[in-house]
Amino acid sequence: ARAAGSAMKEISRIMRGGEVEDPAAAAEEELKGMAIDRVAQRKAIYDQVVEPFPTKVGKHVSKKERDETGKNQTNLVYGEINFESFGIAFEKIKSTYGLPGEGTTPVQGVLQAPGGIFYDIGSGTGKPAIAAAVLHPFESVGGVEILEGLYETSLQVAERFTAVGKPMLADAGETVETRVEFVHGDVTDLATLDWTDGDVVFANSTCFDDSLMQAVAKLAGGMKMGSIFITLTKRLPSKSFKVLEQQLYQMSWGGATVYIQQKLTDPEDPEEEDEDEEGGQGDEEGAADNDAAGAGSGDPNQAPLEENQSGDVAAAGE
């Protein structure tokens, strides 16, 4: 009960983007009946799985390889998600955006029943994929990571999930044994991993530059109608996706806007030139404001956070 209460306060703080006078009341008001307790309970499982792999492990592995190989692009700066924020996004999909007939959501819904596929684009040490497996009984979760050291670490995290997470989920009543698969390669190379069949795709994209965002958005055109794409700080520069919600959440390194987006169209051929492709983040502010639904708002042009701020930063690596 104490852990659940603490998690509720943290969820409330995240939703408000800072401290609030009455965390419990604010959580109840903002989340409107969502499964707060479930997020708190699942966080306990997630924490047990990732306990041997604190943030400093990923940061060290990432920096070491980037220094040794000269891969110092901003796209590769390392950072990690906040589980509570991730859980809130999932619960919003389950309770609202993924309901059958909501927007372009298919008749079976999204996250309405066991199954489905989750991908993390720039999967780092694999924590978002593991968080997804803890929050929902997917058929499979996985991702693609370009830095070999982070990829190797994600394999260890996956083994830890099998050894520790799956038994804990079974004890919690889950009957689906989610398959976890990570691959080493470039997120824009679908021959390495074709993530366009995902029901939910995630990119911790704060440090993605415009060219990478454009490339990811173009490939995301191959996703099926009704699928969900979650990004941080920057929305997908594509008219094939509608922003269902943009909300500034309090993360471990500071505020970050979480975009929940839904595919509006049938799968498109990523090899064809997208005539509706927009020219960059600077051209999207109006579109993001016009498309956004819900009470939350954020700045789609928010600058990437400095790597040394609070020791963390959202990035391609996680």
Phi, psi and chi 1 to 4 in degrees:
 res  aa     phi    psi   chi1   chi2   chi3   chi4
   1 ALA       -  -41.5      -      -      -      -
   2 ARG   -62.5  -41.9 -177.3  179.3  -59.2  174.3
   3 ALA   -64.7  -41.4      -      -      -      -
   4 ALA   -64.1  -40.9      -      -      -      -
   5 GLY   -63.8  -40.4      -      -      -      -
   6 SER   -64.0  -41.7  176.1      -      -      -
   7 ALA   -65.4  -38.3      -      -      -      -
   8 MET   -60.8  -41.4  -74.9 -179.3   63.7      -
   9 LYS   -63.9  -40.6  -69.6 -179.0 -179.7  179.4
  10 GLU   -66.1  -41.9  175.0   65.6    7.1      -
  11 ILE   -61.4  -43.4  -68.4  170.9      -      -
  12 SER   -60.9  -43.7  173.7      -      -      -
  13 ARG   -60.8  -42.9 -176.5 -179.3   70.1   83.9
  14 ILE   -63.5  -46.2  -67.1  166.5      -      -
  15 MET   -62.2  -34.4  -68.8  -67.6  -67.9      -
  16 ARG   -84.9  -12.4  -68.4  -76.0 -172.2  168.0
  17 GLY    76.6   16.6      -      -      -      -
  18 GLY   170.1 -164.0      -      -      -      -
  19 GLU   -77.7  149.5  -62.5  -62.7  -26.2      -
  20 VAL  -131.0  160.1  -65.8      -      -      -
  21 GLU   -72.0  -39.7  -66.4 -177.9    1.2      -
  22 ASP  -126.9   84.4 -172.2  -12.2      -      -
  23 PRO   -56.7  -43.4  -23.9   34.9      -      -
  24 ALA   -65.1  -44.3      -      -      -      -
  25 ALA   -66.9  -39.5      -      -      -      -
  26 ALA   -65.0  -40.8      -      -      -      -
  27 ALA   -61.2  -43.3      -      -      -      -
  28 GLU   -64.0  -40.8 -177.5  176.1   -3.4      -
  29 GLU   -67.4  -47.2  175.5 -173.5   -6.6      -
  30 GLU   -73.4  -42.6  -67.4  -72.8  -12.3      -
  31 LEU   -82.8  -18.6  -62.5  176.9      -      -
  32 LYS    50.1   57.2  -63.2 -179.9  179.5  178.4
  33 GLY    84.6    3.6      -      -      -      -
  34 MET   -67.1  164.7  -70.4 -165.9  -58.5      -
  35 ALA   -77.5   75.5      -      -      -      -
  36 ILE   -62.8  -46.5  -55.9  172.0      -      -
  37 ASP   -60.5  -37.7  -72.8  -17.7      -      -
  38 ARG   -65.0  -42.0 -176.5  175.7 -177.3  -80.8
  39 VAL   -61.4  -42.3  172.9      -      -      -
  40 ALA   -64.3  -42.1      -      -      -      -
  41 GLN   -66.3  -42.2  -68.5  163.8    2.3      -
  42 ARG   -69.8  -28.0  -67.6  -53.8  167.1   97.3
  43 LYS   -62.8  -35.8 -177.1  179.3 -174.4  -60.6
  44 ALA   -61.9  -37.7      -      -      -      -
  45 ILE   -69.0  -47.0  -62.1  175.2      -      -
  46 TYR   -58.2  -44.5  172.7   80.1      -      -
  47 ASP   -60.9  -37.8  -74.0  -13.0      -      -
  48 GLN   -65.7  -38.5  -75.7  -67.6  -44.3      -
  49 VAL   -67.9  -46.5  173.9      -      -      -
  50 VAL   -92.7    0.8  -56.5      -      -      -
  51 GLU   -51.0  -40.0 -172.3  -88.5  -24.4      -
  52 PRO   -75.6   -2.8  -15.0   30.9      -      -
  53 PHE  -126.7   67.2  -53.2   94.0      -      -
  54 PRO   -65.1  168.4   25.6  -34.6      -      -
  55 THR   -53.5  -37.5  -58.8      -      -      -
  56 LYS   -62.8  -26.1   63.4 -177.6 -179.7 -178.8
  57 VAL   -65.7  -51.2  170.0      -      -      -
  58 GLY   -62.1  -40.9      -      -      -      -
  59 LYS   -62.4  -42.2  -71.5  177.3   67.7   66.7
  60 HIS   -65.8  -47.3  172.1   74.4      -      -
  61 VAL   -61.2  -44.4  171.2      -      -      -
  62 SER   -64.1  -49.6  172.6      -      -      -
  63 LYS   -64.0  -41.1 -172.2  175.1 -172.8  -55.3
  64 LYS   -59.4  -47.8 -178.5  175.2 -177.4  -68.6
  65 GLU   -68.7  -39.8 -178.8  169.2  -15.1      -
  66 ARG   -65.2  -38.0  -73.3 -175.7  -72.3  125.0
  67 ASP   -67.2  -41.3  -73.0  -13.4      -      -
  68 GLU   -72.6  -30.6  -69.5  176.0   -9.9      -
  69 THR  -103.3   -9.0   62.2      -      -      -
  70 GLY    76.5   13.9      -      -      -      -
  71 LYS   -85.6   81.3  -65.5  178.5  179.2  178.5
  72 ASN  -110.9   25.4  -69.7  -48.6      -      -
  73 GLN   -63.5  146.0  -55.4   96.6  -46.3      -
  74 THR   -56.1  -33.6  -58.5      -      -      -
  75 ASN   -55.2  -25.8  -70.0  -28.2      -      -
  76 LEU  -100.5    3.1  -59.1  179.1      -      -
  77 VAL   -61.1  137.5  174.8      -      -      -
  78 TYR   -89.6  145.2 -177.5   81.8      -      -
  79 GLY  -166.0  165.9      -      -      -      -
  80 GLU  -128.7  154.9  -65.7 -169.7   -5.5      -
  81 ILE   -76.3  165.1   63.3  162.5      -      -
  82 ASN  -102.1  122.9  177.2  -69.7      -      -
  83 PHE   -59.9  -42.6 -178.4   86.5      -      -
  84 GLU   -60.4  -43.6  -71.2   91.2  -18.1      -
  85 SER   -62.6  -42.4  -62.3      -      -      -
  86 PHE   -62.2  -43.1 -153.5   61.1      -      -
  87 GLY   -63.8  -38.9      -      -      -      -
  88 ILE   -60.8  -44.9  -70.5  167.6      -      -
  89 ALA   -59.7  -43.5      -      -      -      -
  90 PHE   -64.0  -41.9  -92.8   60.4      -      -
  91 GLU   -67.2  -32.6  -68.2  -57.5  -32.5      -
  92 LYS   -67.1  -38.0  -73.9 -176.9  175.4 -177.9
  93 ILE   -64.6  -44.9  -65.3  168.6      -      -
  94 LYS   -63.6  -42.6  -71.7 -175.5  176.8 -176.4
  95 SER   -87.1  -20.9   66.3      -      -      -
  96 THR  -134.5  -69.4  -56.0      -      -      -
  97 TYR   -70.8  -24.1  -55.2  125.2      -      -
  98 GLY   -95.2    5.7      -      -      -      -
  99 LEU   -68.6  142.1  -65.3  176.2      -      -
 100 PRO   -55.4  132.2  -25.7   35.0      -      -
 101 GLY    83.9   -5.3      -      -      -      -
 102 GLU   -80.7  116.5 -175.7   73.1   20.5      -
 103 GLY    61.2 -127.7      -      -      -      -
 104 THR  -100.7   16.4   57.3      -      -      -
 105 THR   -60.3  132.9  -57.3      -      -      -
 106 PRO   -68.0  170.2   25.3  -34.5      -      -
 107 VAL   -61.5  -29.1  -67.3      -      -      -
 108 GLN   -82.3   -8.8   70.5  -89.6   23.5      -
 109 GLY    76.9  178.3      -      -      -      -
 110 VAL  -123.7  126.0  178.5      -      -      -
 111 LEU    62.2   27.0  -57.6 -173.3      -      -
 112 GLN   -94.5  -13.6  -59.8  -57.1  -58.3      -
 113 ALA  -152.1  160.6      -      -      -      -
 114 PRO   -55.4  145.5  -26.4   36.0      -      -
 115 GLY   115.1 -174.4      -      -      -      -
 116 GLY    96.5  171.4      -      -      -      -
 117 ILE  -127.7  136.0  -58.5  173.0      -      -
 118 PHE  -122.7  137.7  171.5   90.8      -      -
 119 TYR  -129.7  146.7  -67.2  112.5      -      -
 120 ASP  -114.2  120.6  179.4   10.7      -      -
 121 ILE   -92.3   99.2  -53.9  -55.2      -      -
 122 GLY    96.3   64.9      -      -      -      -
 123 SER   -82.5   -5.2   49.0      -      -      -
 124 GLY    52.5 -128.4      -      -      -      -
 125 THR   -85.3    5.2   58.8      -      -      -
 126 GLY    89.7    5.3      -      -      -      -
 127 LYS   -64.2  -41.8  -70.2 -176.5 -179.4  179.2
 128 PRO   -60.4  -38.8  -27.1   38.0      -      -
 129 ALA   -65.6  -40.0      -      -      -      -
 130 ILE   -66.7  -41.1  -62.4  -56.2      -      -
 131 ALA   -58.9  -42.0      -      -      -      -
 132 ALA   -62.0  -42.3      -      -      -      -
 133 ALA   -66.3  -30.9      -      -      -      -
 134 VAL   -76.2  -35.2  168.9      -      -      -
 135 LEU   -81.2  -25.6  -70.6  164.0      -      -
 136 HIS  -149.9  140.3  178.5   77.0      -      -
 137 PRO   -77.7   71.7   29.3  -35.9      -      -
 138 PHE   -66.5  154.5  -75.8   99.9      -      -
 139 GLU   -65.6  -43.0  174.5 -174.1  -12.0      -
 140 SER  -151.4  148.9   68.2      -      -      -
 141 VAL  -132.7  155.1  -59.1      -      -      -
 142 GLY   177.9 -168.4      -      -      -      -
 143 GLY  -177.6  179.2      -      -      -      -
 144 VAL  -129.3  136.1   54.7      -      -      -
 145 GLU  -136.4  133.3  170.0   57.3   46.2      -
 146 ILE   -84.4  -27.2 -163.3  167.9      -      -
 147 LEU   -84.5  122.3  -67.2  179.8      -      -
 148 GLU   -62.4  -39.0 -174.4  173.9    2.7      -
 149 GLY   -62.6  -42.6      -      -      -      -
 150 LEU   -66.8  -40.1  -68.0  177.6      -      -
 151 TYR   -59.9  -45.9  160.2   68.8      -      -
 152 GLU   -61.7  -38.3  -65.8  -70.0  -14.6      -
 153 THR   -66.1  -37.6  -56.2      -      -      -
 154 SER   -62.6  -31.1   72.9      -      -      -
 155 LEU   -66.1  -37.4  -61.5 -177.4      -      -
 156 GLN   -67.5  -39.2  -62.3  176.1   40.4      -
 157 VAL   -64.4  -39.2  174.3      -      -      -
 158 ALA   -63.8  -40.1      -      -      -      -
 159 GLU   -64.0  -39.6  -69.4  177.3   -2.3      -
 160 ARG   -63.9  -38.5  172.0   82.1  176.6  176.3
 161 PHE   -62.5  -42.6  172.3   71.9      -      -
 162 THR   -63.4  -42.1  -61.4      -      -      -
 163 ALA   -77.1  -35.7      -      -      -      -
 164 VAL  -113.4  -47.4  175.4      -      -      -
 165 GLY   -68.7  -45.5      -      -      -      -
 166 LYS   -62.2  -44.7  -73.6 -174.2  176.7 -178.7
 167 PRO   -61.1  -38.8  -26.0   36.3      -      -
 168 MET   -67.1  -38.2  -66.1 -176.9   71.5      -
 169 LEU   -66.9  -38.4  -72.6  170.0      -      -
 170 ALA   -62.8  -41.0      -      -      -      -
 171 ASP   -64.3  -27.4  -71.1  -17.1      -      -
 172 ALA   -84.4    0.2      -      -      -      -
 173 GLY   102.7    1.1      -      -      -      -
 174 GLU   -75.8  135.1  -66.7  -69.0   -1.7      -
 175 THR  -108.3  -11.4   58.1      -      -      -
 176 VAL   -91.2  128.2  175.0      -      -      -
 177 GLU   -96.9   98.3  -74.1 -155.3    9.3      -
 178 THR   -64.8  133.8  -58.2      -      -      -
 179 ARG   -85.4  134.2 -175.8  173.5   68.7 -105.1
 180 VAL  -116.1  124.4 -178.7      -      -      -
 181 GLU  -139.9  123.9  -63.3  179.9   -8.6      -
 182 PHE  -117.1  148.4  -64.4  110.4      -      -
 183 VAL  -130.1  155.7  -60.3      -      -      -
 184 HIS  -100.6  120.8  176.8 -138.8      -      -
 185 GLY   165.7 -170.3      -      -      -      -
 186 ASP   -90.0  134.9 -168.0  -40.6      -      -
 187 VAL   -64.5  -21.3  -58.1      -      -      -
 188 THR   -91.2    0.9   63.1      -      -      -
 189 ASP  -102.8   96.5 -179.2    8.2      -      -
 190 LEU   -69.8  -13.7  -64.1 -174.3      -      -
 191 ALA   -70.3  -27.5      -      -      -      -
 192 THR   -77.7  -48.1  -61.7      -      -      -
 193 LEU  -151.9  116.4  176.5   68.4      -      -
 194 ASP   -88.7   97.6 -173.1  -10.3      -      -
 195 TRP   -90.4    5.6   44.6  -95.5      -      -
 196 THR   -75.3   -7.7   60.7      -      -      -
 197 ASP   -91.4    8.4   64.1  -24.5      -      -
 198 GLY   -69.5  144.0      -      -      -      -
 199 ASP   -82.6  -35.7  -63.9  -75.9      -      -
 200 VAL  -133.6  126.2  179.1      -      -      -
 201 VAL  -121.8  141.6  175.6      -      -      -
 202 PHE  -127.6  141.8  170.8   72.3      -      -
 203 ALA  -139.1  119.6      -      -      -      -
 204 ASN   -80.8   84.5 -164.0  -19.8      -      -
 205 SER  -102.2   14.2   54.3      -      -      -
 206 THR   -53.1  -40.5  -66.0      -      -      -
 207 CYS   -99.3    7.0  -69.7      -      -      -
 208 PHE   -65.9  132.6  -77.2   16.6      -      -
 209 ASP   -80.8  172.5   61.6   24.9      -      -
 210 ASP   -60.5  -38.9  -72.2  -14.2      -      -
 211 SER   -66.3  -37.7   62.5      -      -      -
 212 LEU   -70.2  -40.2 -178.4   55.2      -      -
 213 MET   -61.2  -40.2  -72.9  -61.1  -66.4      -
 214 GLN   -63.6  -43.6  -69.4  -77.0   -6.8      -
 215 ALA   -64.7  -43.5      -      -      -      -
 216 VAL   -64.5  -43.1  168.4      -      -      -
 217 ALA   -62.3  -40.4      -      -      -      -
 218 LYS   -63.9  -43.6 -174.6  173.8 -178.4  178.9
 219 LEU   -67.6  -34.8  -67.2  174.0      -      -
 220 ALA   -64.1  -17.1      -      -      -      -
 221 GLY   -60.3  -21.0      -      -      -      -
 222 GLY   -80.4   -4.1      -      -      -      -
 223 MET   -73.9  157.5  -65.9  173.0   65.2      -
 224 LYS   -77.6  156.5   58.2 -162.9  169.5 -168.5
 225 MET   -59.4  135.8 -178.8 -174.1  -65.6      -
 226 GLY    91.9  -12.7      -      -      -      -
 227 SER   -67.8  159.3   54.4      -      -      -
 228 ILE  -112.3  136.8  -61.3  -68.5      -      -
 229 PHE  -125.8  122.9 -154.6  124.6      -      -
 230 ILE  -107.5  128.1  -57.5  171.4      -      -
 231 THR  -129.6  161.5   58.9      -      -      -
 232 LEU  -113.1  135.7  -64.2 -171.9      -      -
 233 THR    72.2  -42.3  -56.7      -      -      -
 234 LYS  -122.4  134.1  -56.2  171.7 -176.9  178.5
 235 ARG   -82.3  162.3   58.2  161.6  -69.4 -174.0
 236 LEU   -67.1  129.5  -70.3  172.6      -      -
 237 PRO   -79.5   72.0   29.4  -33.9      -      -
 238 SER  -152.4  133.7  169.6      -      -      -
 239 LYS   -79.5   -2.3  -69.1 -176.5  178.2  178.9
 240 SER   -81.4   -7.3  -63.9      -      -      -
 241 PHE  -122.2  141.2  -75.7   83.9      -      -
 242 LYS  -109.2  133.7  177.2 -179.3  177.0   65.4
 243 VAL   -76.9  111.6  175.9      -      -      -
 244 LEU   -79.5  -32.0  -57.4  176.2      -      -
 245 GLU  -161.0  141.5  175.7  177.5  -53.2      -
 246 GLN  -130.0  120.6   58.7 -176.7   85.6      -
 247 GLN  -135.5  130.4  175.5   70.8   52.4      -
 248 LEU   -81.2  113.5 -176.8   65.3      -      -
 249 TYR  -106.3  151.3  -71.9   -1.0      -      -
 250 GLN   -85.0  114.0 -174.9   69.7   21.0      -
 251 MET  -101.3  178.8  -61.6  -74.6 -171.2      -
 252 SER   -66.1  -27.0   61.1      -      -      -
 253 TRP   -99.2   -4.3   64.1   82.7      -      -
 254 GLY   136.9 -162.2      -      -      -      -
 255 GLY   -78.3  144.2      -      -      -      -
 256 ALA  -147.3  132.1      -      -      -      -
 257 THR   -80.5  125.6  -57.9      -      -      -
 258 VAL  -100.1  121.0  176.7      -      -      -
 259 TYR  -102.0  122.3  -70.8   91.2      -      -
 260 ILE  -103.3  116.0  -58.7  176.4      -      -
 261 GLN  -123.3  149.3  -62.4  144.1  102.7      -
 262 GLN  -126.3  140.1 -173.9  170.8   50.7      -
 263 LYS   -71.1  127.6 -174.5   72.9  174.4  -10.9
 264 LEU   -92.6  -20.1  -61.0  175.8      -      -
 265 THR  -122.9  166.2   58.9      -      -      -
 266 ASP   -66.8  164.1  -72.8  -35.5      -      -
 267 PRO   -54.6  136.2  -27.1   35.7      -      -
 268 GLU  -111.0  155.2  -55.3  149.2   15.9      -
 269 ASP   -76.9  112.9 -174.7   -8.5      -      -
 270 PRO   -65.1  -15.6   24.6  -33.8      -      -
 271 GLU   -78.5  -18.7  -62.9  -57.8  -40.3      -
 272 GLU   -83.4  145.3  -67.0 -179.1    0.3      -
 273 GLU   -68.8  127.8 -172.5   68.3   26.2      -
 274 ASP   -83.5  108.5 -176.4   -1.9      -      -
 275 GLU   -67.0  -21.7  -64.7 -179.6   -3.2      -
 276 ASP   -93.6    4.2  -66.0  -32.9      -      -
 277 GLU   -60.2  130.5 -171.4  172.4  -77.6      -
 278 GLU   -89.7  159.2  -61.7  176.8   63.1      -
 279 GLY   -82.0   -1.7      -      -      -      -
 280 GLY   148.4  174.3      -      -      -      -
 281 GLN   -58.8  -36.9  -83.8  -42.0  108.3      -
 282 GLY   -64.2  -21.7      -      -      -      -
 283 ASP   -89.9   -2.5  -61.7  -28.7      -      -
 284 GLU  -103.4   -4.8  -64.8  161.7   14.7      -
 285 GLU   -57.3  -46.2 -175.7  172.2    1.5      -
 286 GLY   -65.4  -42.6      -      -      -      -
 287 ALA   -62.8  -41.0      -      -      -      -
 288 ALA   -63.8  -41.9      -      -      -      -
 289 ASP   -66.3  -39.4  -69.3  -19.6      -      -
 290 ASN   -70.7  -34.5  -69.1  -26.1      -      -
 291 ASP   -83.1  -26.4  -72.8  -12.8      -      -
 292 ALA   -64.9  138.3      -      -      -      -
 293 ALA  -119.5  160.9      -      -      -      -
 294 GLY    91.3  175.5      -      -      -      -
 295 ALA   -78.6  -23.0      -      -      -      -
 296 GLY   -74.7  154.4      -      -      -      -
 297 SER  -150.3  160.2   64.1      -      -      -
 298 GLY  -163.1  172.3      -      -      -      -
 299 ASP   -95.5  111.1 -178.5    2.7      -      -
 300 PRO   -66.3  -12.2   23.5  -32.3      -      -
 301 ASN  -104.3   18.6  -62.4  -54.0      -      -
 302 GLN   -55.3  129.7  179.2  179.2  -19.6      -
 303 ALA   -70.7  147.1      -      -      -      -
 304 PRO   -57.9  142.3  -24.5   35.0      -      -
 305 LEU   -75.0  149.4  -60.8  166.1      -      -
 306 GLU   -67.6  144.4  -67.2  -61.7  -33.3      -
 307 GLU   -61.8  -30.8 -174.6  174.8    6.5      -
 308 ASN   -92.4    5.2   61.3    0.2      -      -
 309 GLN   -77.1  113.8 -176.3  173.0   -0.6      -
 310 SER    58.8   13.6  -58.6      -      -      -
 311 GLY    81.9   -6.3      -      -      -      -
 312 ASP  -130.1  158.7  -63.5  -27.0      -      -
 313 VAL  -159.2  141.9   62.1      -      -      -
 314 ALA   -72.0  141.1      -      -      -      -
 315 ALA  -162.0  178.5      -      -      -      -
 316 ALA   -63.3  -27.4      -      -      -      -
 317 GLY   -74.2  -11.9      -      -      -      -
 318 GLU  -154.9      - -175.5   72.9  -18.3      -
